Amino acid sequence: MSEKLSPVETIKTNSNGLRGTLKESIEVDTYTGNLRSDDTILVKFHGMYVQDDRDRREERALKKLDKLYSFMIRLRIPGGVITADQWKTVHEVSEQYGTGTIKITTRQTVQLHGLLKHQIRPTIQTFNLAKLDSIAACGDVNRNVIVTAHPQISSIHQQIHAYADKISKLLLPKTQAYYEIFIDDEKIYERSVEADPLYEDRYLPRKFKIAIAIPPSNDVDVFANDIGLIAIIKDNELKGFNIAVGGSLSATHGNLQTYPRLGTVIGFTDTEEKTLKAVYEVLTIQRDFGNRSDRKLSRLKYTVDKMGVEEFKNELEKRIGFSLEPAQKFEFTERSDRYGWQQNHEGKWFYTLFVEHGVIKPHQKAFLWEVADLNVSNVIFTGNQNLILGEIEESNKHLIEKLIETHQIDIQTSGLRKSSMACVALPTCPLALAEAQRYLPTLVSKIEPLLLKHHLTEEELTIRMTGCPNGCGRPYVSEIGLIGTAPEQYNLMLGGDRFGVRLNKLFKEKLSEEEILNELDVLFELYNTEKNQNETFGDFTHRKFFQ
């Protein structure tokens, strides 16, 4: 007997290539800021979420008003690189529509919040003119492909970085619904022309994420992705990629069937053709074997664990038509961004700007507009939610330096703050149980004196916070993880390593701010007095409490 499909599966297969009634929801249903029920699912495939301001729910309910609905739109930017002109478009759209805030995500792209329904089409049309789109930035498809951001990591960085765009194009849905609904306002192709051998009309059981890491940097948290590709470089030559499968950090409080999992390395591919073939067929396995009845158990990690790693690998090799080679040795020794000025092997300069939790502040936004107006650099988003001004010629470096000074950009901050990360959470995320992005900066300010007290200010501890257990801010691969369980209440996770290759574990449940600070005060004292030489905080807590 076949599994009973979840309602989302029926919506997808009946959607006429992700069209549904989106056109009518947007153009006809002007009495509400929301979409029709099925269309709230389908609009995700076009890079948008319907949200509402949870801070204003009670106020509006008392006035018998509809929720204050709006849209978040997320761009598809493989590898996180855009031109100066494209940045100006993002800036201008953020000023004209939405809240004015530009948010850099943990997947090397940007999203804008607060767009009203009637602003969706002009927003997408403006992006389209700048050769930007939001296709497949959300939904049950492969999402934005990310790759190690810093060109200084390797002299062949550009060669490896190009794989992000190749994979993104390979795995794009074939439907032209995005262009019909939001840009051209007319039918482009007959559906028969849109045949999609990868996604068919079912798409994937759930979202799918791919990351490419270039050792020694793991700035992309490669093992937290459904597919992780680890570049193997010898004698300054790309030899191929180790392939890891089954990473994902999402979980559900109280549901022991759900859990965070790091990807398992299953082998090595030594050519571009083999790598792309393997990536493609991992998706077909997930399409055919993934759980379509319970969306909480539908990510690739559950498929891998249900089949078993060896059976999964055998199925993959059967589909790709060749055997994976044994995995090659690699080592990660860094994960944070390289702040300030860096120079690559070609003599070009790169400046990394710290953007706390990816929220670009007004003075940073003004600075970036003036930089873009010079048109002497590109813009690179990092997996740590920061921004790099790149490809700057030596002769133009002084122009950027002058703007940095004018806008007071290069202000020193603690290692803890630079290594912090938070998801959006309240007020817009419907899953959030507690604050994250709005609260973590305040909490960090209260933790910093504790580091000073225990002579640990030079430590770049990784601290990450999410408003729920879904893991969007990757808290399970941090040295200090804080996961919301209720308003002003968090689980404290410890024991993760500094470079993203070991999960942390639950240390204490449902702590208030005061309890979190008290626990960290004790932990920092223990660490300062009992740590081994060169032992990181994550390694120390793992050794002391979980071994």
Protein Blocks (a to p, Z undefined) as FASTA:
>chain_A
ZZdddfklmmmmmnnnonmmmlmmmmmmmmbcbdcfklmmmmmmnopacdddfklmmmmm
mnopacddddddddddehhiacfklmmmmmmmmmmgcjhpacddfkopacdehiafklmm
mmmmmmmmnopafehkgcjddddddddfblklpmklmmmmmmmmmmmmmmgcfbfklmmm
mmnopafbdfklmpcfknmmnopfbdcdddddddfbfklommlpfbdcddddeehiafbd
cddehiafbdcehiakbccdddddfbdcfbfklmmmmmmmmmmmmmmmmcfkbmklmcfk
lmmmmnopklmmmmmmmmnopacddddddddfbfbdcehjdddfkopacdddddehhiac
fklmmmmmmmmmnopaccdddfkopacdehiafklmmmmmmmmmmnommccddfklmmgc
cdfkjakbmkbmbdfklmmmmmmmmmmmmmmmnopmmpccdddddfbfnomnopmlcfbd
cddfbehiacddehiafkopaccddfbgciafklmmmmmmmmmmmmmmmpcehiafklmm
mmmmmZZ
